[in-house]
Amino acid sequence: MPNWLGDFVMALPHLRAIKARQPEAQLTLIAKPQFKDLFELFPVADEFVPLQKGGFRNLRTLSAQGREAKPECQVMFTNSLRGDLEAWFVGAEKRLGMVYPGRHRPLLTGVYRLSAFKDELDVTHQTALLEDFLKSFDLIDSVDALPFFLGAVERVQNRVGIIAGSSNNPQKCWAVENWCRMMDRFSERVPGCEFVLFGTESDRSISEAVSKGSTATTRDRTGQTNMRELAGDLAACDLVVGNDTGGMHLANAVGTPVAVLFGPTNPLVTGPFFDAPRLNIQPEGCPPEGGSSIQLLESGAVADQLVEMLQSQTGGCNVD
């Protein structure tokens, strides 16, 4: 499985499609241990094998498990030599993956080459590439975008989730002062709203600065949730707003309306996938495939778009 939260979440519909095509298949996920919560939350696989820290330990563990389980096929959602080597140690008869232009994956037995689509890679969504890859090996029929609704979670009116950090790219982060101005304007237009800040442990300083710098009602949950708790908290929000991060994909996956702030990254490739209300916000004049500074987004204009989006949802909101 992918190593980043957003990529992991966007692979879930493809696992669901494999199960739909081959209900008798025994699916085992090999992934970072923090993703076990999502494996238990979303019913798309049968077993979970956590990757350990340290490459040699993984090779010994996966080799032993491969000999015991004798897997027929291993699908690689990652694109790295280390992952391919681990797959070779697992020992599946078929080891399948995608090959991007200029790359080689000699340890795999079957590859889906993207060289023919080189000119289209910046306008093709990541989930579509994965779908074509799996179709090429007759593993799926089609992929649906139905969210994984968490029925036990009730949405709280006018609760807005904020994801102000980004674990893998600081350039995707909107400035703290922009977040504060946006939240202040939003709260003026939506009296009684509450902002809840989410993120990883490394996002604590950003969330704390946003919380202290805004006059709006805020609650900081940054670094205080595991994956299962984060999914439930996001599902309870009326709207989640954030940078292009994995948390935004998780919110989208559980059916929560999301608004994603884009600048340098490409919403055509990594925008929210699931069929729930979603809005990609880019700076004025930014190309559809991204490439602008996220700091060019004007806080007041963003706040107004978010209010309009919240109003359009069932139940609406009280706006001054």
N, C-alpha and C positions, 0 to 999 in steps of 0.2 A: 504494500500500500504506500501511497505518497507520504512524505515526511512533514509537509506543511498542512495545517488545519484546513485551509480553504481547498487545497487539492484533494485532501482526504474526503471532505464532504462532497465535492463534485464527482467523486468516483462512486459514491453510494448508489445512485440510480442505475449505474452499470452493473453493479452486483445484483441489484433487484432484477435487472433484465436477464442476467445469467440464470437466476433462480426460476424466472418465468419460462425461459426457454428450456431449461433442464432441471425440473423440480427435484429430480433424484440426485443432483450433484451435491457433494459434500464440500462446502466452501470453508476454507481456513484462511483467515487474514493474518499476515505477518506484518506487524506494524509497531511503531513506538508505543511503549506501555501506557502513555496517557490517553491513547485512543481507545483503550478497552471500554471506557465508559460509553463511548458512542457505539461500539459493537454491541453492548448490552442494551442500549437505548433504541437502536434502529434494527429491526429484524431482517437483516439482509445476508447473514452468514451463520455458520454453525459452530465455528471454533475460532479462538484467538490465540496467536503465538506472539508474545512480546519480544521485541528486539532488545538485546542487552547492550549496555555501553561497552565499547571495546570490540573491534572487528574480529579478532581471533576467537573470542568467547562465542560470538554469534556463529562463526563458521562451525565450531565444534557442536553447538546446540542444534543448529539447523541440519547438519549432516546426520546426527543421531536421530532426530525426528523424521528426517526424510527416509532413512533406512527402515524405520518402524512403520511409517504411514504409507510409503510407496505411492506418492501422489502421481496421478496420470498427467496432469498439466499444471504449469505455473504461469500465471499472467503477471507481467511486470508493469505496474503503473508508475514505477520510478524509471529514471534514465541515467544510470550511473554504473561505472565498472564494478564498484563495490557490491551494488545490488545484484548485478549479473553474476558475480562470483559467488555470492550467497545462494543464488538460485541454482547454480551449478552444483553446490554442495548439497542442496536439498535433493537433487537427483531426479527431478521429474522427467519423464520421457519427452514431453513437449515444454519448451520454455519460450514464451512469446512476449514480444515487446514492439514498441514503435521506434523507428530510426529517423532522427531529424537529419536534414541536409548536412553533409560534411562529417557525420558521425558514423561509427562502426560498432557493432555489438556481436563479436565473434562467438561469445559463449552462449548465445541464444540459438535455438533450433529453428525458430520461425520469426520473421520480422515483417512489420508493415512499414514500408518506406514512404516517407513524406516528401521526398525530393520532387515528385511530380506536382506537389501542391506548394512549392516554395513561395510563389508569388501570392498565395492565398492565406498563408499562415497568420498574417496580421489582421485578417478579417474573419477568421474562422474560430468559433468558440471552442474552448478546450474540451468541453463535453462532446462536441460533434466529432472532433478528432478521435476521441476514445471510442465513440460509438462506431465509427467507420473501421477502426482497428479491430474491434471485437467482432463486427460483422464479417470482416475479411476471413476470419477463422471459424465462422459459423457458430459462434458462441452465444449470440443473441439475435432476436428478431428486430427489436426497436427499443429505444429508451424513452420512458415517459418522465415528465417533469412534475409529477404530483408530489407535493411536500409531505414530510413525515409529521403530520399534526400530532401534538401531544395532548390528547383529549383530557387528561387529568388537570391541565393547567388552565386557569381562567385569566383572560386578559384584563389588565387594569387600565381603566379609561384615563387618557392623558398622561400616561407614564411613557417617557421617551428614553430609550437606551442610547448611550453615547459610547463609541469606541474611538478614542482620540489618539491611540498609539498605533504602532505597526512594528511587529517583531522582526521583519526581515528587510525593511527598506525605509529609513528615516525620511527620504524624499517624498514618500506617500503621506506624510503627516502634515495636516493643516496646523498652522501656528496656534499656540495657546490663546493668544489675544483674539484670534478670529473665532475660536470656539466660544469664548466668553461673550463676545458681542452678539454672536448668533443666538446663544441661549437666552441672553437678556432680552433681546427683541422678541424671540418666540414666547417667552413667559409673559411679556407685556400683552401680546395678542391672545394668549391662551391662559387666562387666570387659573390658578390652581394646578398647573402642570407640575410634574416631578421629573427630574432628570436623574437617571441611574447610570453611573459610569462603570464600564467593564474593561477588562484587559488582562494581560499577563503580569507576572511579578515585575518584569522589566518596564512595564508601562506605569508603575506607581507614581513616579515623579510627575509625569505629564498629567495624569488624572488628578493628582493633588493640586497642581497648579490651576487646572481648569476649574475645579471645585471651589478653590479659594478666590479665584479671580472673577467669578460670576455672582451676580446678585440673585440668581434663580435658586429655587429649592433643589438641592442635589443630595444624592446618596452615593457613596463610593464603594463599589464592590470589586474594585481592581485587585487582582491577585488573591481573592478570597474564595474562588469557586473552582471545583473540579469541572471536567467537561460536562458531566451529567447535570450538575447544578447550573452551569452556565446556559445550557440548552433550555432548562426550565425557566430561568430568569429572563432570557431573551423572548421566550414564548409568551411571557406575561406582559410584555410591553405592547403598547398601542403602535409604536413606531420605533425603529432602531436606525440611528444615523452614525456613520463612521467613515473612516478612510477605507481604502481597498485592502481589507484584511480578512483573515480566516473567520473571525467572529461574525462578520457580516454575512458570509456564506452560511454559517450555522444558523443565524437568525432567519435567513431566507429559507433554509431547509425545513425549519419547523413552522413555516407559514406566516411568520411575522412580516408586516410591511417594512421594507428597508429602503433607505436612501443612501447611496454610496457616493462619496466625494472622490472624483478622479482628477488627476493632473498628469503626471508622467506615464502612468500605466494605461493599459489598453482595455476599455470596457467591452470591446467587441470580442475579446479573447477570454477575459477573466471576470466579466460582469456576472451578477447574480443569475442563476440558471432556473431555479424552481418557480413553478407557476403560482406565485403569490405577488401581491402588489410590490413593485420595485421601481426605483427611479435612480438613474445614473446622472449625476450632476457634474458637468465639466465647465471650466472657465470659458467665458465668451471668446469665440474665435479659435478655440482649441480644435484640432483635427479630430474626427470621430475615433481614430485609433490612438488618441492620446499624444503626449509629448510636451505638454505645457506645464508650467509650475502650478502646483495646487494652491499656492499663496495668491494666485490671481482670482480665486473665488471670493466674491464680495459677501460678507457675513449677512448683511441685511437682506440681500436677494436670496441667499440660501434659506434664511429663516422664513421668508415669505413663501417659498416653494414648499417647505416642510409643512407649514400651516395649511396650505391648500391640499397637500397630500393627506394630512390627518383628517381634514374636513371631509374628504371624499370617501373615507372608510366608514363602514357600517357603525352607526352610533354617533359619528361626527364628534365635534367638540364645541365648547362654548368660546366664541371668539369676540373680542372687543374690537 
